[in-house]
């Protein structure tokens, strides 16, 4: 199976653990095209476009200006070790063994507004550009239009090459919308996570994001290939709720 995750806005300032193995991007020319557009925007334009504070806009302006190829271990580091948001706090990739990194490299993909589709060990440089940002790239009116066919084709190639037939969708709606699910040659299982409050189950964003990382970690560390085994997920008190689940929309509650 192949797991898809969203990236994170929060990034480490330096690689949290030394790890020598790395891979290169599948979509470097496309990333260069996007960055060339973003480099032309001033901090005030970035603040307006991305809906961020002037301070964050300045940070991201500097990131875009510093972005340069080729990517090497001296100026870049592995994608799964750069992201530091709630999902990645649950994943805790910095604690993976070499074997677990290898499994993640085969089975985990990260969707990205700049890089399209990342393998965990792909070298990247810091950025912030959400998939939903309304920015035109060439003749494409937004990032969804720019990326959808490319990402979907690459995922289908990964499914074909690995013999996998199931996708575990642990991405947000914003990022999963960058995949043309109708053209994806795989069964799509979408787990969601809910908390019990006042006798009702509700999705709480912070906990749901963390749980996506926890489930990814659970799949990788247990080397799960049969999706039914995911129903045994029980980290931090979650359990599969058969009553709330429908079809391939699986609900985990606590």
Steps between C-alpha positions, in 0.01 A plus 500: 500500500598863459430760770455865404554786746480877485816702567530735799525877531738465794854399403815408687776760464754223469485125449400344836707184450791416269397250234722444200258331260304730271317507168431767240174661395281358226380848402802731521432691172142562614620621841746737331216642291288569809791650693584729208148646531522535878845664492346796316255578780584756769430432869183711496371304200575171676319617813190581297516189281565254782300672775798518735657763725768741372758315711412163346487659157855629544616154613347337195630771269851419624435126455392549140801722426741247655349201318758366255600183320662255501368353824778346707532384863682829562208728402196270541373211706243222486136608473368277778760649736425861406128515578418564865122542522243296693500213249877467521499520878287185483716337232829564688710407198812621681476183713475260203758228451674464163260216415198713590627784280527249216141383555381861516683577175304223330158566650472866604444803276464867599297741288653846455409831338858555380632146453183319390558154642784421737663180610602522867873512428484750214730795564309828518561858606274692740185655358142583577243488222170334569327307223193723527698819431348685205810551289525452123792297364539559129167424336372312805274719712590337833710228660224239476483547126879494478549186708194273475582305184871478588443372854232252393715360221798459734290325764361261241857432389595425862204264535593322178870466584444376856193286440313693769123536460392702806546864597464608863388862481632677808526838327277801561222578253703797374784275393311187400312719250828520306445133404250401232344219701282391206811422298694343785546127442463399862248447777493809723451455875452822697541472878361780718549555871244626750489583869206428731368816659170538685379168365580585137795432273667805348808559290751725677754630248811481719429143614393386152823628344712332764305176454576499126868495587447235767320274255773546239755401763287199600483377139873548440624347825267201472577456129129476420403396148145377564278806558274301734788494748475878530178448694720381788641855534486585870764765565416765760162343574343488153300201378318411181134598528307264277169671573615838370700364206343471156661323206860618465446799729641355821438679828724465804380639831609540859 
